Amino acid sequence: MSHKRVAILISGSGSNMVALAESMQGDHPARTCLVLSNRPDAGGLAKAAAMGIPTAMVDHRPFGRDRAGFEAALRDALDAARPDLIALAGFMRILTPEFVAAYAGRILNIHPSLLPNYRGLDTHARAIAAGDTEAGCTVHEVTPELDDGPILGQARVPILSGDTPETLAARVLPMEHRLYPLVLRRVAEGERGLITLP
Ligand code: GAR
């Protein structure tokens, strides 16, 4: 059996990347073919290298406002690894509709909110400020609209009195690490039904 090839895009510490990469072993239908960062200082790059995964880095900063130029470089690095699926895992650049169209239906993202609530940044602070009683994370297919697209998985946690964005993030992140591998495996198997946790 030939494995599906998964490229994981990161900008930061890469804890979701590690959870995904560790899950792709044994009878899993996919393997990690590349970890790609837009930041040279992303902690996840060293973690991937330590796991024996090929890494690449395309720094967005020299491109300034030239988003097309940045994405052309990103696509060169990605396409060299021939990915079947692309998993955004804390990748903090907005992708253009042209980029998304080039990999239509093959890009997944994890977002730290119960979408459609709180697209964008500062999700946990906004959920606390709104007085919500629960928060969570969502894995979805990436479409041209930001943090939109078919929802493939969702995990919920309570918001407790006294929570700060940091304490809430610390409750949500372990759920991200459970949810994303479950959804990725299902997608690699050709299933796109909704998965909910717990
Ligand atoms: C995760 O919480 C992820 O949901 C979030 O960034 C964090 C990355 O952590 N993603 C976004 O906010 C996307 N807009 P990690 O690098 O340790 O996986």
py3Dmol code that shows the C-alpha trace and the ligand (Angstrom):
import py3Dmol

protein = """\
ATOM      1  CA  MET A   1       0.000   0.000   0.000  1.00  0.00           C
ATOM      2  CA  SER A   2       1.351   3.422  -0.815  1.00  0.00           C
ATOM      3  CA  HIS A   3       0.829   5.938   1.938  1.00  0.00           C
ATOM      4  CA  LYS A   4      -0.894   9.269   1.510  1.00  0.00           C
ATOM      5  CA  ARG A   5       1.664  12.047   1.818  1.00  0.00           C
ATOM      6  CA  VAL A   6       0.929  14.789   4.341  1.00  0.00           C
ATOM      7  CA  ALA A   7       2.740  18.146   4.502  1.00  0.00           C
ATOM      8  CA  ILE A   8       2.327  20.010   7.793  1.00  0.00           C
ATOM      9  CA  LEU A   9       2.592  23.818   7.821  1.00  0.00           C
ATOM     10  CA  ILE A  10       3.601  25.534  11.051  1.00  0.00           C
ATOM     11  CA  SER A  11       4.596  28.948  12.377  1.00  0.00           C
ATOM     12  CA  GLY A  12       5.307  28.176  16.023  1.00  0.00           C
ATOM     13  CA  SER A  13       5.985  25.541  18.607  1.00  0.00           C
ATOM     14  CA  GLY A  14       4.480  22.781  16.522  1.00  0.00           C
ATOM     15  CA  SER A  15       2.760  20.781  19.249  1.00  0.00           C
ATOM     16  CA  ASN A  16      -0.089  19.901  16.882  1.00  0.00           C
ATOM     17  CA  MET A  17       2.473  18.967  14.232  1.00  0.00           C
ATOM     18  CA  VAL A  18       4.113  16.543  16.686  1.00  0.00           C
ATOM     19  CA  ALA A  19       0.731  14.999  17.533  1.00  0.00           C
ATOM     20  CA  LEU A  20      -0.048  14.555  13.835  1.00  0.00           C
ATOM     21  CA  ALA A  21       3.385  13.215  12.906  1.00  0.00           C
ATOM     22  CA  GLU A  22       3.415  10.767  15.835  1.00  0.00           C
ATOM     23  CA  SER A  23       0.007   9.470  14.785  1.00  0.00           C
ATOM     24  CA  MET A  24       1.133   8.649  11.239  1.00  0.00           C
ATOM     25  CA  GLN A  25       2.769   5.308  11.965  1.00  0.00           C
ATOM     26  CA  GLY A  26       1.969   1.600  11.701  1.00  0.00           C
ATOM     27  CA  ASP A  27      -1.293   0.876   9.896  1.00  0.00           C
ATOM     28  CA  HIS A  28      -2.060   4.583   9.436  1.00  0.00           C
ATOM     29  CA  PRO A  29      -2.748   5.272   5.746  1.00  0.00           C
ATOM     30  CA  ALA A  30      -0.586   8.437   5.698  1.00  0.00           C
ATOM     31  CA  ARG A  31       2.929   9.579   6.452  1.00  0.00           C
ATOM     32  CA  THR A  32       4.425  13.044   7.017  1.00  0.00           C
ATOM     33  CA  CYS A  33       6.373  14.068   3.908  1.00  0.00           C
ATOM     34  CA  LEU A  34       7.361  17.596   5.001  1.00  0.00           C
ATOM     35  CA  VAL A  35       7.166  20.102   7.825  1.00  0.00           C
ATOM     36  CA  LEU A  36       7.207  23.608   6.375  1.00  0.00           C
ATOM     37  CA  SER A  37       7.477  26.819   8.389  1.00  0.00           C
ATOM     38  CA  ASN A  38       7.186  30.463   7.392  1.00  0.00           C
ATOM     39  CA  ARG A  39       9.325  31.425  10.386  1.00  0.00           C
ATOM     40  CA  PRO A  40      12.987  30.505  10.802  1.00  0.00           C
ATOM     41  CA  ASP A  41      12.599  30.504  14.607  1.00  0.00           C
ATOM     42  CA  ALA A  42       9.598  28.145  14.720  1.00  0.00           C
ATOM     43  CA  GLY A  43      10.281  25.648  17.497  1.00  0.00           C
ATOM     44  CA  GLY A  44       8.512  22.956  15.511  1.00  0.00           C
ATOM     45  CA  LEU A  45      11.281  22.842  12.893  1.00  0.00           C
ATOM     46  CA  ALA A  46      13.793  21.345  15.333  1.00  0.00           C
ATOM     47  CA  LYS A  47      11.155  18.955  16.691  1.00  0.00           C
ATOM     48  CA  ALA A  48      10.407  17.709  13.168  1.00  0.00           C
ATOM     49  CA  ALA A  49      14.083  17.321  12.333  1.00  0.00           C
ATOM     50  CA  ALA A  50      14.580  15.342  15.564  1.00  0.00           C
ATOM     51  CA  MET A  51      11.783  13.021  14.397  1.00  0.00           C
ATOM     52  CA  GLY A  52      13.579  12.476  11.085  1.00  0.00           C
ATOM     53  CA  ILE A  53      11.016  14.421   9.067  1.00  0.00           C
ATOM     54  CA  PRO A  54      12.185  16.577   6.133  1.00  0.00           C
ATOM     55  CA  THR A  55      11.808  20.273   6.899  1.00  0.00           C
ATOM     56  CA  ALA A  56      11.733  23.458   4.845  1.00  0.00           C
ATOM     57  CA  MET A  57      11.390  27.129   5.672  1.00  0.00           C
ATOM     58  CA  VAL A  58      10.060  29.946   3.499  1.00  0.00           C
ATOM     59  CA  ASP A  59      10.385  33.206   5.428  1.00  0.00           C
ATOM     60  CA  HIS A  60       7.470  35.475   4.531  1.00  0.00           C
ATOM     61  CA  ARG A  61       9.221  38.669   5.655  1.00  0.00           C
ATOM     62  CA  PRO A  62      11.528  39.318   2.660  1.00  0.00           C
ATOM     63  CA  PHE A  63       8.422  39.244   0.436  1.00  0.00           C
ATOM     64  CA  GLY A  64       6.832  42.186   2.234  1.00  0.00           C
ATOM     65  CA  ARG A  65       3.430  42.765   0.642  1.00  0.00           C
ATOM     66  CA  ASP A  66       4.220  40.460  -2.254  1.00  0.00           C
ATOM     67  CA  ARG A  67       1.846  37.721  -1.133  1.00  0.00           C
ATOM     68  CA  ALA A  68       1.887  36.086  -4.573  1.00  0.00           C
ATOM     69  CA  GLY A  69       5.681  35.880  -4.441  1.00  0.00           C
ATOM     70  CA  PHE A  70       5.603  34.349  -0.970  1.00  0.00           C
ATOM     71  CA  GLU A  71       2.996  31.803  -2.000  1.00  0.00           C
ATOM     72  CA  ALA A  72       4.904  30.902  -5.177  1.00  0.00           C
ATOM     73  CA  ALA A  73       7.930  30.071  -3.003  1.00  0.00           C
ATOM     74  CA  LEU A  74       5.690  28.190  -0.580  1.00  0.00           C
ATOM     75  CA  ARG A  75       4.200  26.175  -3.447  1.00  0.00           C
ATOM     76  CA  ASP A  76       7.641  25.326  -4.822  1.00  0.00           C
ATOM     77  CA  ALA A  77       8.688  23.942  -1.430  1.00  0.00           C
ATOM     78  CA  LEU A  78       5.392  22.096  -0.994  1.00  0.00           C
ATOM     79  CA  ASP A  79       5.181  20.645  -4.471  1.00  0.00           C
ATOM     80  CA  ALA A  80       8.715  19.253  -4.221  1.00  0.00           C
ATOM     81  CA  ALA A  81       7.352  17.028  -1.438  1.00  0.00           C
ATOM     82  CA  ARG A  82       4.322  15.917  -3.545  1.00  0.00           C
ATOM     83  CA  PRO A  83       1.749  16.121  -0.747  1.00  0.00           C
ATOM     84  CA  ASP A  84      -1.675  14.535  -1.081  1.00  0.00           C
ATOM     85  CA  LEU A  85      -2.910  16.477   1.946  1.00  0.00           C
ATOM     86  CA  ILE A  86      -1.776  19.690   3.635  1.00  0.00           C
ATOM     87  CA  ALA A  87      -2.378  20.149   7.359  1.00  0.00           C
ATOM     88  CA  LEU A  88      -2.174  23.692   8.715  1.00  0.00           C
ATOM     89  CA  ALA A  89      -1.050  23.370  12.332  1.00  0.00           C
ATOM     90  CA  GLY A  90      -0.623  26.789  13.888  1.00  0.00           C
ATOM     91  CA  PHE A  91       0.275  28.281  10.505  1.00  0.00           C
ATOM     92  CA  MET A  92      -0.331  31.984  11.008  1.00  0.00           C
ATOM     93  CA  ARG A  93      -0.423  33.337   7.447  1.00  0.00           C
ATOM     94  CA  ILE A  94      -3.653  33.932   5.560  1.00  0.00           C
ATOM     95  CA  LEU A  95      -3.657  32.002   2.286  1.00  0.00           C
ATOM     96  CA  THR A  96      -5.023  33.554  -0.898  1.00  0.00           C
ATOM     97  CA  PRO A  97      -7.954  32.036  -2.814  1.00  0.00           C
ATOM     98  CA  GLU A  98      -5.478  31.168  -5.590  1.00  0.00           C
ATOM     99  CA  PHE A  99      -3.340  29.127  -3.195  1.00  0.00           C
ATOM    100  CA  VAL A 100      -6.380  27.384  -1.711  1.00  0.00           C
ATOM    101  CA  ALA A 101      -7.717  26.616  -5.200  1.00  0.00           C
ATOM    102  CA  ALA A 102      -4.438  24.962  -6.170  1.00  0.00           C
ATOM    103  CA  TYR A 103      -5.013  22.370  -3.423  1.00  0.00           C
ATOM    104  CA  ALA A 104      -8.811  22.431  -3.356  1.00  0.00           C
ATOM    105  CA  GLY A 105     -10.282  20.019  -0.836  1.00  0.00           C
ATOM    106  CA  ARG A 106      -6.840  18.890   0.286  1.00  0.00           C
ATOM    107  CA  ILE A 107      -6.025  21.506   2.972  1.00  0.00           C
ATOM    108  CA  LEU A 108      -7.088  21.032   6.604  1.00  0.00           C
ATOM    109  CA  ASN A 109      -6.793  23.549   9.442  1.00  0.00           C
ATOM    110  CA  ILE A 110      -7.171  23.488  13.203  1.00  0.00           C
ATOM    111  CA  HIS A 111      -8.613  26.587  14.821  1.00  0.00           C
ATOM    112  CA  PRO A 112      -8.839  27.213  18.585  1.00  0.00           C
ATOM    113  CA  SER A 113     -12.548  27.997  18.817  1.00  0.00           C
ATOM    114  CA  LEU A 114     -15.910  26.363  18.266  1.00  0.00           C
ATOM    115  CA  LEU A 115     -16.378  27.629  14.715  1.00  0.00           C
ATOM    116  CA  PRO A 116     -18.321  29.425  13.371  1.00  0.00           C
ATOM    117  CA  ASN A 117     -17.674  31.412  16.583  1.00  0.00           C
ATOM    118  CA  TYR A 118     -14.499  33.486  16.804  1.00  0.00           C
ATOM    119  CA  ARG A 119     -12.774  33.335  13.468  1.00  0.00           C
ATOM    120  CA  GLY A 120      -9.377  35.030  13.469  1.00  0.00           C
ATOM    121  CA  LEU A 121      -7.133  35.756  16.443  1.00  0.00           C
ATOM    122  CA  ASP A 122      -7.462  35.944  20.254  1.00  0.00           C
ATOM    123  CA  THR A 123     -10.193  33.329  20.282  1.00  0.00           C
ATOM    124  CA  HIS A 124      -9.898  32.378  23.946  1.00  0.00           C
ATOM    125  CA  ALA A 125      -9.882  35.983  25.181  1.00  0.00           C
ATOM    126  CA  ARG A 126     -12.969  36.713  23.101  1.00  0.00           C
ATOM    127  CA  ALA A 127     -14.834  33.623  24.375  1.00  0.00           C
ATOM    128  CA  ILE A 128     -14.076  34.572  27.999  1.00  0.00           C
ATOM    129  CA  ALA A 129     -15.042  38.216  27.428  1.00  0.00           C
ATOM    130  CA  ALA A 130     -18.344  37.122  25.904  1.00  0.00           C
ATOM    131  CA  GLY A 131     -19.191  35.121  29.023  1.00  0.00           C
ATOM    132  CA  ASP A 132     -19.301  31.824  27.130  1.00  0.00           C
ATOM    133  CA  THR A 133     -19.516  28.671  29.230  1.00  0.00           C
ATOM    134  CA  GLU A 134     -17.655  26.497  26.763  1.00  0.00           C
ATOM    135  CA  ALA A 135     -14.826  26.765  24.291  1.00  0.00           C
ATOM    136  CA  GLY A 136     -12.944  24.322  22.149  1.00  0.00           C
ATOM    137  CA  CYS A 137     -11.309  23.683  18.824  1.00  0.00           C
ATOM    138  CA  THR A 138     -12.384  22.884  15.291  1.00  0.00           C
ATOM    139  CA  VAL A 139     -10.766  21.034  12.410  1.00  0.00           C
ATOM    140  CA  HIS A 140     -12.125  22.118   9.052  1.00  0.00           C
ATOM    141  CA  GLU A 141     -11.457  21.918   5.366  1.00  0.00           C
ATOM    142  CA  VAL A 142      -9.840  25.141   4.153  1.00  0.00           C
ATOM    143  CA  THR A 143     -11.824  27.228   1.672  1.00  0.00           C
ATOM    144  CA  PRO A 144     -11.009  30.758   0.484  1.00  0.00           C
ATOM    145  CA  GLU A 145     -12.892  32.426   3.372  1.00  0.00           C
ATOM    146  CA  LEU A 146     -10.855  32.719   6.596  1.00  0.00           C
ATOM    147  CA  ASP A 147     -11.614  29.993   9.170  1.00  0.00           C
ATOM    148  CA  ASP A 148     -14.564  28.832   7.119  1.00  0.00           C
ATOM    149  CA  GLY A 149     -15.148  25.614   5.205  1.00  0.00           C
ATOM    150  CA  PRO A 150     -16.784  22.311   6.093  1.00  0.00           C
ATOM    151  CA  ILE A 151     -16.320  21.351   9.740  1.00  0.00           C
ATOM    152  CA  LEU A 152     -14.788  17.890  10.103  1.00  0.00           C
ATOM    153  CA  GLY A 153     -14.257  17.743  13.848  1.00  0.00           C
ATOM    154  CA  GLN A 154     -14.956  19.670  17.019  1.00  0.00           C
ATOM    155  CA  ALA A 155     -13.931  19.228  20.660  1.00  0.00           C
ATOM    156  CA  ARG A 156     -15.453  21.104  23.609  1.00  0.00           C
ATOM    157  CA  VAL A 157     -14.116  22.084  27.012  1.00  0.00           C
ATOM    158  CA  PRO A 158     -15.782  24.083  29.801  1.00  0.00           C
ATOM    159  CA  ILE A 159     -14.789  27.663  30.515  1.00  0.00           C
ATOM    160  CA  LEU A 160     -14.304  27.910  34.292  1.00  0.00           C
ATOM    161  CA  SER A 161     -14.682  31.002  36.437  1.00  0.00           C
ATOM    162  CA  GLY A 162     -11.307  32.676  36.792  1.00  0.00           C
ATOM    163  CA  ASP A 163     -10.085  31.355  33.454  1.00  0.00           C
ATOM    164  CA  THR A 164      -7.577  33.481  31.587  1.00  0.00           C
ATOM    165  CA  PRO A 165      -6.770  33.060  27.899  1.00  0.00           C
ATOM    166  CA  GLU A 166      -3.709  31.107  29.048  1.00  0.00           C
ATOM    167  CA  THR A 167      -5.526  28.687  31.363  1.00  0.00           C
ATOM    168  CA  LEU A 168      -8.191  28.139  28.732  1.00  0.00           C
ATOM    169  CA  ALA A 169      -5.591  27.538  26.019  1.00  0.00           C
ATOM    170  CA  ALA A 170      -3.936  24.969  28.293  1.00  0.00           C
ATOM    171  CA  ARG A 171      -7.292  23.135  28.515  1.00  0.00           C
ATOM    172  CA  VAL A 172      -8.009  23.313  24.783  1.00  0.00           C
ATOM    173  CA  LEU A 173      -4.567  22.390  23.426  1.00  0.00           C
ATOM    174  CA  PRO A 174      -4.600  18.736  24.644  1.00  0.00           C
ATOM    175  CA  MET A 175      -7.986  18.385  22.939  1.00  0.00           C
ATOM    176  CA  GLU A 176      -6.442  19.744  19.725  1.00  0.00           C
ATOM    177  CA  HIS A 177      -3.784  17.045  19.996  1.00  0.00           C
ATOM    178  CA  ARG A 178      -6.502  14.361  20.223  1.00  0.00           C
ATOM    179  CA  LEU A 179      -8.899  15.775  17.654  1.00  0.00           C
ATOM    180  CA  TYR A 180      -6.574  16.659  14.791  1.00  0.00           C
ATOM    181  CA  PRO A 181      -5.002  13.182  14.441  1.00  0.00           C
ATOM    182  CA  LEU A 182      -8.465  11.564  14.561  1.00  0.00           C
ATOM    183  CA  VAL A 183      -9.737  13.806  11.782  1.00  0.00           C
ATOM    184  CA  LEU A 184      -6.600  13.516   9.669  1.00  0.00           C
ATOM    185  CA  ARG A 185      -6.784   9.730   9.790  1.00  0.00           C
ATOM    186  CA  ARG A 186     -10.431   9.741   8.754  1.00  0.00           C
ATOM    187  CA  VAL A 187      -9.707  12.119   5.875  1.00  0.00           C
ATOM    188  CA  ALA A 188      -6.732  10.022   4.750  1.00  0.00           C
ATOM    189  CA  GLU A 189      -9.117   7.056   4.701  1.00  0.00           C
ATOM    190  CA  GLY A 190     -11.504   9.054   2.477  1.00  0.00           C
ATOM    191  CA  GLU A 191     -14.079   9.807   5.207  1.00  0.00           C
ATOM    192  CA  ARG A 192     -15.267  13.333   5.893  1.00  0.00           C
ATOM    193  CA  GLY A 193     -18.034  12.804   8.452  1.00  0.00           C
ATOM    194  CA  LEU A 194     -18.133  14.989  11.564  1.00  0.00           C
ATOM    195  CA  ILE A 195     -16.133  13.818  14.598  1.00  0.00           C
ATOM    196  CA  THR A 196     -16.948  15.304  18.012  1.00  0.00           C
ATOM    197  CA  LEU A 197     -15.061  15.027  21.306  1.00  0.00           C
ATOM    198  CA  PRO A 198     -15.281  14.206  24.110  1.00  0.00           C
TER     199      PRO A 198
END
"""
ligand_1 = """\
18
GAR
C -2.935 26.052 18.237
O -3.685 26.364 19.381
C -3.778 26.227 16.993
O -5.123 25.875 17.161
C -3.636 27.703 16.750
O -2.295 27.992 17.044
C -1.814 27.084 18.029
C -0.543 26.441 17.506
O 0.089 25.688 18.504
N -3.975 28.054 15.399
C -4.484 29.228 15.046
O -4.700 30.118 15.832
C -4.780 29.354 13.570
N -5.400 30.611 13.289
P 1.189 24.604 18.099
O 2.221 25.301 17.214
O 1.782 24.178 19.405
O 0.503 23.474 17.381
"""
view = py3Dmol.view(width=600, height=400)
view.addModel(protein, "pdb")
view.setStyle({"model": 0}, {"cartoon": {"style": "trace"}})
view.addModel(ligand_1, "xyz")
view.setStyle({"model": 1}, {"stick": {}})
view.zoomTo()
view.show()
